[in-house]
Amino acid sequence: MDTGLVTTLIVIGVVVVVLVVIGIWFWASQKSLTALQHRVDTAWAEIAAQLQERAELIPTIVDTVQGHAAHEKSAIAAVTDARAETLAAHDAVAASAAEGHMQKALRGVFRVAEGYPQLQSSQSFLELQSRLVSTEDKIQSARRHYNGGVRELNTKVKSFPASSIAKRRGVGEAPFFETAEPAAIAEPPRVQF
């Protein structure tokens, strides 16, 4: 065999192997980005479902508190406004702003409730509070899952060489679900009667 032919075959073989490796890397990076984007979307859907569940509890809580403390209009109005803001939020940025307002409003309602012994002993109010605490715990869990996915996605999108694939696929950084006051969501409203 001719030495030139062997050299050419080796060069062609090396080029083919390099192209195959690049192709596998490209495919794996795309798959990884798609999986991370799906994880973030799924986690956001879970947050949205939990926010909706909490929003459905708010009118009943408002009615219960209003029945015992009708003159506490500012606390009731604040939680009603925060509920409307939460329902209008359709992305993590808007929901983050709404979440801080909701936590503050719920704390206000429960502060009002502390002043009314009949309300504190009401079985329906205690059940609503228990459901709200359960929902708040689910929101916190979903938030941690979502933010973990966002952290991974954002890291991948910023790092080379996945960043070049992300740009071509239109995958960008996702916003975290946070508030301006992290303490507002660090511990959801819990009032023990």
ZALUMVO-330304 format. One line per 4 residues: their letters; for each residue x, y, z of N, C-alpha, C. Coordinates in nm, 2 decimals, padded with zeros to 4 digits, always signed. Atoms other than C-alpha are relative to their C-alpha. Layout:
<recs>
A = X:Y:Z:X:Y:Z:X:Y:Z | ... .
</recs>
This chain:
<recs>
MDTG = +00.08:-00.12:+00.00:+00.00:+00.00:+00.00:+00.09:+00.12:+00.00 | -00.07:-00.13:+00.01:+00.11:+00.35:-00.08:-00.01:+00.07:+00.13 | -00.01:-00.08:-00.13:+00.22:+00.56:+00.22:-00.09:+00.12:-00.01 | +00.09:-00.12:+00.02:+00.03:+00.86:+00.08:-00.15:-00.04:+00.02 .
LVTT = +00.13:+00.04:-00.01:-00.29:+00.66:+00.06:-00.04:-00.03:+00.15 | +00.02:+00.03:-00.14:-00.25:+00.53:+00.42:-00.01:+00.13:+00.08 | +00.00:-00.12:-00.07:-00.18:+00.88:+00.54:-00.14:+00.07:-00.02 | +00.13:-00.06:+00.04:-00.49:+01.01:+00.36:-00.12:-00.07:+00.07 .
LIVI = +00.11:+00.08:-00.07:-00.71:+00.73:+00.51:+00.00:+00.03:+00.15 | -00.01:-00.03:-00.14:-00.58:+00.81:+00.86:-00.05:+00.14:+00.02 | +00.05:-00.13:-00.01:-00.65:+01.18:+00.81:-00.15:+00.01:-00.01 | +00.15:+00.00:+00.02:-01.00:+01.11:+00.68:-00.06:-00.07:+00.12 .
GVVV = +00.05:+00.06:-00.12:-01.06:+00.87:+00.97:+00.00:+00.09:+00.12 | +00.00:-00.09:-00.11:-00.95:+01.13:+01.22:-00.10:+00.11:-00.01 | +00.10:-00.10:+00.03:-01.17:+01.39:+01.06:-00.14:-00.05:+00.03 | +00.13:+00.06:-00.03:-01.47:+01.16:+01.07:-00.02:-00.02:+00.15 .
VVLV = +00.02:+00.02:-00.14:-01.41:+01.07:+01.43:-00.02:+00.14:+00.07 | +00.02:-00.13:-00.06:-01.38:+01.44:+01.52:-00.14:+00.05:-00.03 | +00.14:-00.04:+00.04:-01.70:+01.52:+01.33:-00.11:-00.08:+00.08 | +00.09:+00.08:-00.08:-01.88:+01.23:+01.51:+00.00:+00.05:+00.14 .
VIGI = +00.00:-00.04:-00.14:-01.76:+01.35:+01.85:-00.07:+00.14:+00.01 | +00.07:-00.13:-00.01:-01.87:+01.71:+01.77:-00.15:-00.02:-00.02 | +00.14:+00.03:+00.02:-02.20:+01.58:+01.65:-00.07:-00.05:+00.12 | +00.05:+00.05:-00.12:-02.25:+01.38:+01.96:-00.01:+00.10:+00.11 .
WFWA = +00.00:-00.11:-00.10:-02.15:+01.67:+02.18:-00.11:+00.10:-00.03 | +00.10:-00.09:+00.04:-02.39:+01.90:+01.99:-00.14:-00.06:+00.04 | +00.13:+00.07:-00.04:-02.68:+01.65:+02.03:-00.02:-00.01:+00.15 | +00.02:+00.01:-00.15:-02.61:+01.60:+02.40:-00.02:+00.13:+00.06 .
SQKS = +00.02:-00.13:-00.06:-02.59:+01.97:+02.47:-00.14:+00.05:-00.03 | +00.14:-00.04:+00.03:-02.92:+02.03:+02.29:-00.09:-00.07:+00.09 | +00.09:+00.08:-00.09:-03.08:+01.75:+02.48:+00.00:+00.05:+00.14 | -00.02:-00.05:-00.14:-02.94:+01.88:+02.81:-00.08:+00.13:+00.02 .
LTAL = +00.07:-00.13:-00.01:-03.07:+02.23:+02.74:-00.15:-00.02:-00.01 | +00.14:+00.03:+00.01:-03.41:+02.10:+02.64:-00.05:-00.06:+00.13 | +00.04:+00.06:-00.13:-03.43:+01.89:+02.95:-00.01:+00.10:+00.11 | -00.01:-00.11:-00.10:-03.33:+02.18:+03.17:-00.12:+00.10:-00.02 .
QHRV = +00.11:-00.09:+00.03:-03.58:+02.41:+03.00:-00.14:-00.07:+00.04 | +00.12:+00.08:-00.04:-03.85:+02.14:+03.05:-00.02:-00.01:+00.15 | +00.00:+00.01:-00.15:-03.76:+02.10:+03.42:-00.05:+00.14:+00.06 | +00.04:-00.13:-00.05:-03.79:+02.48:+03.47:-00.15:+00.03:-00.03 .
DTAW = +00.15:-00.02:+00.03:-04.13:+02.49:+03.29:-00.09:-00.08:+00.08 | +00.08:+00.09:-00.08:-04.26:+02.20:+03.48:-00.01:+00.05:+00.15 | +00.00:-00.06:-00.13:-04.15:+02.35:+03.81:-00.08:+00.13:+00.01 | +00.08:-00.12:+00.00:-04.31:+02.68:+03.72:-00.15:-00.04:+00.00 .
AEIA = +00.14:+00.04:+00.00:-04.64:+02.50:+03.64:-00.04:-00.04:+00.14 | +00.04:+00.04:-00.14:-04.63:+02.35:+03.99:-00.01:+00.12:+00.09 | +00.01:-00.12:-00.08:-04.57:+02.69:+04.15:-00.14:+00.07:-00.04 | +00.13:-00.06:+00.04:-04.86:+02.83:+03.94:-00.12:-00.07:+00.06 .
AQLQ = +00.11:+00.08:-00.06:-05.09:+02.55:+04.06:-00.01:+00.03:+00.14 | +00.01:-00.02:-00.14:-05.00:+02.61:+04.42:-00.04:+00.14:+00.03 | +00.05:-00.14:-00.02:-05.05:+02.99:+04.39:-00.15:+00.01:-00.03 | +00.15:+00.00:+00.03:-05.39:+02.92:+04.23:-00.07:-00.06:+00.12 .
ERAE = +00.07:+00.07:-00.12:-05.48:+02.68:+04.52:-00.01:+00.10:+00.11 | +00.00:-00.10:-00.11:-05.38:+02.95:+04.77:-00.10:+00.11:-00.03 | +00.10:-00.10:+00.04:-05.58:+03.21:+04.57:-00.14:-00.04:+00.02 | +00.13:+00.05:-00.02:-05.88:+02.99:+04.59:-00.04:+00.00:+00.15 .
LIPT = +00.03:+00.00:-00.14:-05.85:+02.98:+04.97:-00.03:+00.14:+00.06 | +00.01:-00.14:-00.05:-05.83:+03.36:+05.02:-00.14:+00.05:+00.02 | +00.14:-00.06:-00.02:-06.20:+03.45:+04.96:-00.06:-00.06:+00.12 | +00.06:+00.07:-00.11:-06.30:+03.19:+05.22:+00.06:+00.06:+00.13 .
IVDT = -00.07:-00.05:-00.12:-06.04:+03.32:+05.47:-00.05:+00.15:+00.02 | +00.05:-00.14:-00.01:-06.16:+03.68:+05.40:-00.14:+00.00:+00.05 | +00.14:+00.01:-00.05:-06.52:+03.59:+05.45:-00.01:-00.04:+00.15 | +00.00:+00.05:-00.14:-06.44:+03.41:+05.78:+00.05:+00.12:+00.09 .
VQGH = -00.06:-00.11:-00.08:-06.23:+03.70:+05.91:-00.10:+00.12:+00.00 | +00.09:-00.11:+00.01:-06.48:+03.96:+05.79:-00.13:-00.03:+00.08 | +00.11:+00.03:-00.08:-06.76:+03.78:+05.97:+00.02:+00.03:+00.15 | -00.03:-00.03:-00.14:-06.58:+03.83:+06.30:+00.06:+00.14:+00.02 .
AAHE = -00.07:-00.13:-00.01:-06.39:+04.15:+06.23:-00.03:+00.09:-00.12 | +00.05:-00.07:+00.12:-06.59:+04.34:+05.97:+00.07:+00.14:-00.01 | -00.06:-00.14:+00.00:-06.43:+04.68:+06.07:+00.15:+00.00:-00.04 | -00.14:+00.01:+00.04:-06.08:+04.55:+05.98:+00.02:+00.01:-00.15 .
KSAI = +00.00:-00.01:+00.15:-06.11:+04.67:+05.62:+00.13:+00.01:-00.06 | -00.13:-00.02:+00.07:-05.75:+04.76:+05.55:+00.07:-00.14:-00.01 | -00.06:+00.14:+00.01:-05.62:+04.40:+05.63:-00.07:-00.08:-00.11 | +00.08:+00.08:+00.09:-05.90:+04.25:+05.43:+00.02:+00.05:-00.15 .
AAVT = -00.02:-00.06:+00.14:-05.85:+04.49:+05.13:+00.14:-00.04:-00.04 | -00.14:+00.03:+00.04:-05.47:+04.42:+05.14:+00.01:-00.14:-00.05 | -00.01:+00.14:+00.04:-05.51:+04.04:+05.11:-00.08:-00.02:-00.13 | +00.08:+00.01:+00.12:-05.78:+04.08:+04.84:+00.08:+00.06:-00.12 .
DARA = -00.09:-00.06:+00.10:-05.55:+04.31:+04.64:+00.12:-00.09:-00.03 | -00.11:+00.09:+00.02:-05.26:+04.07:+04.69:-00.04:-00.12:-00.08 | +00.06:+00.11:+00.08:-05.48:+03.79:+04.56:-00.01:+00.03:-00.14 | +00.02:-00.04:+00.14:-05.57:+03.98:+04.25:+00.14:+00.01:-00.07 .
ETLA = -00.13:-00.01:+00.06:-05.20:+04.06:+04.19:+00.06:-00.13:-00.03 | -00.05:+00.14:+00.02:-05.11:+03.69:+04.23:-00.06:-00.06:-00.12 | +00.07:+00.06:+00.11:-05.37:+03.58:+03.99:+00.03:+00.07:-00.14 | -00.04:-00.07:+00.12:-05.26:+03.84:+03.73:+00.14:-00.03:-00.04 .
AHDA = -00.15:+00.03:+00.03:-04.89:+03.73:+03.75:+00.01:-00.13:-00.08 | -00.01:+00.12:+00.09:-04.81:+03.50:+03.46:+00.15:-00.04:-00.02 | -00.14:+00.04:+00.01:-04.43:+03.48:+03.50:+00.07:+00.02:+00.14 | -00.07:+00.00:-00.13:-04.17:+03.45:+03.78:+00.03:+00.14:+00.05 .
VAAS = -00.03:-00.14:-00.05:-04.09:+03.82:+03.79:-00.12:+00.06:+00.06 | +00.13:-00.06:-00.06:-04.45:+03.93:+03.84:-00.04:-00.08:+00.12 | +00.04:+00.08:-00.11:-04.52:+03.64:+04.07:+00.09:+00.03:+00.12 | -00.09:-00.03:-00.11:-04.21:+03.73:+04.28:-00.05:+00.13:+00.07 .
AAEG = +00.05:-00.12:-00.06:-04.34:+04.08:+04.33:-00.13:-00.02:+00.08 | +00.13:+00.02:-00.06:-04.69:+03.96:+04.41:+00.01:-00.09:+00.13 | -00.02:+00.08:-00.12:-04.56:+03.70:+04.66:+00.04:+00.08:+00.12 | -00.03:-00.09:-00.12:-04.40:+03.96:+04.88:-00.12:+00.07:+00.06 .
HMQK = +00.12:-00.07:-00.04:-04.73:+04.15:+04.89:-00.09:-00.10:+00.07 | +00.09:+00.09:-00.06:-04.93:+03.84:+04.96:+00.05:-00.04:+00.14 | -00.05:+00.04:-00.13:-04.71:+03.73:+05.25:-00.02:+00.11:+00.10 | +00.02:-00.11:-00.10:-04.73:+04.07:+05.41:-00.15:+00.02:+00.03 .
ALRG = +00.14:-00.01:-00.02:-05.11:+04.08:+05.36:-00.05:-00.11:+00.09 | +00.05:+00.11:-00.09:-05.16:+03.74:+05.51:+00.04:+00.01:+00.14 | -00.05:-00.02:-00.14:-04.95:+03.83:+05.81:-00.10:+00.10:+00.07 | +00.09:-00.10:-00.05:-05.18:+04.13:+05.85:-00.14:-00.06:+00.04 .
VFRV = +00.13:+00.06:-00.03:-05.50:+03.92:+05.84:+00.02:-00.09:+00.12 | -00.02:+00.09:-00.12:-05.36:+03.67:+06.09:+00.03:+00.08:+00.13 | -00.02:-00.09:-00.12:-05.25:+03.96:+06.32:-00.14:+00.05:+00.05 | +00.13:-00.04:-00.03:-05.61:+04.08:+06.30:-00.08:-00.11:+00.07 .
AEGY = +00.07:+00.11:-00.06:-05.74:+03.73:+06.38:+00.04:-00.03:+00.14 | -00.04:+00.03:-00.13:-05.53:+03.71:+06.69:-00.08:+00.08:+00.11 | +00.08:-00.09:-00.10:-05.75:+03.99:+06.85:-00.14:-00.05:+00.01 | +00.14:+00.04:-00.01:-06.07:+03.79:+06.81:+00.00:-00.15:+00.04 .
PQLQ = +00.00:+00.14:-00.06:-06.10:+03.48:+07.04:-00.10:-00.09:-00.07 | +00.10:+00.09:+00.07:-06.42:+03.36:+06.87:+00.05:-00.05:-00.14 | -00.06:+00.04:+00.13:-06.24:+03.36:+06.53:+00.11:-00.10:+00.03 | -00.11:+00.10:-00.02:-05.94:+03.18:+06.68:-00.05:-00.14:+00.04 .
SSQS = +00.06:+00.14:-00.03:-06.16:+02.90:+06.81:-00.09:-00.05:-00.10 | +00.09:+00.05:+00.10:-06.37:+02.87:+06.50:+00.07:-00.11:-00.08 | -00.05:+00.13:+00.06:-06.33:+02.52:+06.36:+00.03:+00.03:-00.15 | -00.02:-00.03:+00.14:-06.37:+02.65:+06.00:+00.13:+00.08:-00.02 .
FLEL = -00.12:-00.08:+00.01:-06.10:+02.91:+06.05:+00.13:-00.08:+00.02 | -00.11:+00.09:-00.03:-05.86:+02.66:+06.20:+00.03:-00.09:-00.12 | -00.02:+00.08:+00.12:-05.92:+02.43:+05.90:+00.06:+00.07:-00.11 | -00.05:-00.08:+00.11:-05.86:+02.71:+05.66:+00.15:+00.03:+00.02 .
QSRL = -00.14:-00.03:-00.03:-05.54:+02.80:+05.84:+00.09:-00.12:-00.03 | -00.08:+00.13:+00.03:-05.42:+02.44:+05.82:+00.02:-00.02:-00.15 | -00.01:+00.01:+00.15:-05.50:+02.43:+05.45:+00.10:+00.10:-00.06 | -00.09:-00.11:+00.05:-05.32:+02.76:+05.40:+00.15:-00.04:+00.03 .
VSTE = -00.14:+00.03:-00.04:-05.01:+02.64:+05.59:+00.05:-00.11:-00.09 | -00.03:+00.11:+00.09:-05.01:+02.32:+05.38:+00.04:+00.05:-00.14 | -00.03:-00.06:+00.13:-05.03:+02.52:+05.06:+00.12:+00.08:+00.00 | -00.12:-00.08:-00.01:-04.76:+02.76:+05.17:+00.12:-00.09:+00.00 .
DKIQ = -00.11:+00.10:+00.00:-04.53:+02.46:+05.24:+00.02:-00.05:-00.14 | -00.02:+00.05:+00.14:-04.60:+02.33:+04.89:+00.05:+00.11:-00.09 | -00.05:-00.11:+00.08:-04.53:+02.67:+04.74:+00.15:+00.01:+00.03 | -00.14:-00.01:-00.04:-04.20:+02.68:+04.93:+00.08:-00.11:-00.07 .
SARR = -00.06:+00.12:+00.06:-04.11:+02.33:+04.81:+00.02:+00.02:-00.16 | +00.00:-00.02:+00.14:-04.20:+02.41:+04.45:+00.09:+00.12:-00.04 | -00.09:-00.11:+00.02:-04.01:+02.74:+04.47:+00.15:-00.05:+00.00 | -00.14:+00.05:-00.01:-03.69:+02.56:+04.58:+00.03:-00.09:-00.13 .
HYNG = -00.02:+00.09:+00.12:-03.73:+02.30:+04.29:+00.01:+00.09:-00.12 | +00.00:-00.09:+00.11:-03.80:+02.58:+04.04:+00.14:+00.08:+00.00 | -00.13:-00.07:-00.01:-03.50:+02.79:+04.16:+00.12:-00.08:-00.03 | -00.11:+00.09:+00.03:-03.27:+02.49:+04.15:+00.01:-00.03:-00.15 .
GVRE = +00.00:+00.02:+00.14:-03.37:+02.42:+03.79:+00.05:+00.13:-00.08 | -00.04:-00.13:+00.06:-03.33:+02.79:+03.70:+00.16:+00.02:+00.01 | -00.14:-00.01:-00.03:-02.98:+02.79:+03.86:+00.08:-00.09:-00.10 | -00.07:+00.09:+00.09:-02.87:+02.49:+03.65:-00.01:+00.05:-00.14 .
LNTK = +00.02:-00.05:+00.14:-03.03:+02.63:+03.33:+00.09:+00.12:-00.03 | -00.07:-00.13:+00.02:-02.87:+02.97:+03.38:+00.15:-00.03:-00.01 | -00.14:+00.04:+00.00:-02.53:+02.81:+03.45:+00.04:-00.06:-00.14 | -00.03:+00.07:+00.13:-02.55:+02.60:+03.13:-00.01:+00.10:-00.11 .
VKSF = +00.01:-00.10:+00.11:-02.67:+02.89:+02.92:+00.12:+00.10:+00.00 | -00.11:-00.09:-00.01:-02.38:+03.11:+03.04:+00.13:-00.07:-00.03 | -00.13:+00.06:+00.02:-02.11:+02.85:+03.00:+00.03:-00.04:-00.15 | -00.04:+00.04:+00.13:-01.92:+02.78:+02.68:+00.02:-00.15:+00.00 .
PASS = +00.05:-00.03:+00.14:-01.98:+02.59:+02.45:-00.16:-00.01:-00.01 | +00.15:+00.01:+00.00:-02.35:+02.53:+02.55:-00.07:+00.14:-00.03 | +00.05:-00.13:+00.03:-02.40:+02.91:+02.53:-00.03:+00.02:-00.14 | +00.02:-00.02:+00.15:-02.36:+02.90:+02.15:-00.12:-00.07:-00.04 .
IAKR = +00.12:+00.08:+00.04:-02.63:+02.63:+02.12:-00.12:+00.07:+00.06 | +00.12:-00.06:-00.06:-02.86:+02.81:+02.36:-00.05:+00.12:-00.08 | +00.04:-00.12:+00.08:-02.85:+03.13:+02.15:-00.07:-00.04:-00.12 | +00.06:+00.05:+00.13:-02.93:+02.94:+01.83:-00.14:-00.06:+00.03 .
RGVG = +00.13:+00.06:-00.03:-03.22:+02.76:+02.00:-00.09:+00.09:+00.07 | +00.08:-00.10:-00.06:-03.35:+03.07:+02.16:-00.03:-00.03:+00.15 | +00.01:+00.03:-00.14:-03.30:+02.94:+02.51:+00.09:+00.10:+00.08 | -00.07:-00.11:-00.07:-03.21:+03.22:+02.75:-00.01:-00.03:+00.15 .
EAPF = +00.01:+00.01:-00.14:-03.17:+03.27:+03.12:-00.14:+00.01:+00.05 | +00.13:-00.01:-00.06:-03.48:+03.22:+03.33:+00.01:+00.08:+00.13 | -00.01:-00.08:-00.12:-03.57:+03.45:+03.62:-00.03:-00.09:+00.12 | +00.03:+00.07:-00.12:-03.57:+03.32:+03.98:-00.13:+00.05:+00.06 .
FETA = +00.12:-00.04:-00.07:-03.88:+03.32:+04.19:+00.04:+00.04:+00.14 | -00.04:-00.06:-00.12:-03.78:+03.56:+04.46:-00.08:+00.12:+00.03 | +00.06:-00.13:-00.03:-03.90:+03.87:+04.64:+00.10:+00.10:+00.04 | -00.09:-00.11:-00.04:-03.75:+04.20:+04.72:+00.04:-00.02:+00.15 .
EPAA = -00.02:+00.03:-00.14:-03.78:+04.09:+05.08:+00.00:-00.15:+00.02 | -00.01:+00.15:-00.02:-03.65:+03.73:+05.11:-00.06:-00.05:+00.13 | +00.05:+00.04:-00.13:-03.76:+03.72:+05.47:-00.15:-00.02:-00.01 | +00.15:+00.01:+00.02:-04.12:+03.76:+05.35:-00.04:-00.14:-00.04 .
IAEP = +00.04:+00.14:+00.05:-04.12:+03.41:+05.19:+00.09:-00.10:+00.07 | -00.09:+00.10:-00.07:-03.85:+03.25:+05.41:-00.09:-00.08:+00.10 | +00.09:+00.07:-00.10:-04.12:+03.16:+05.67:-00.14:+00.05:-00.03 | +00.14:-00.04:+00.03:-04.48:+03.16:+05.55:-00.07:+00.04:+00.13 .
PRVQ = +00.07:-00.04:-00.12:-04.74:+03.31:+05.78:-00.05:-00.12:+00.08 | +00.04:+00.11:-00.09:-04.80:+03.08:+06.07:-00.04:+00.06:+00.13 | +00.05:-00.05:-00.13:-05.02:+03.18:+06.36:-00.06:-00.12:+00.07 | +00.05:+00.11:-00.08:-05.07:+02.92:+06.63:-00.10:+00.05:+00.10 .
F = +00.11:-00.04:-00.09:-05.40:+02.96:+06.81:-00.01:-00.11:+00.11 .
</recs>
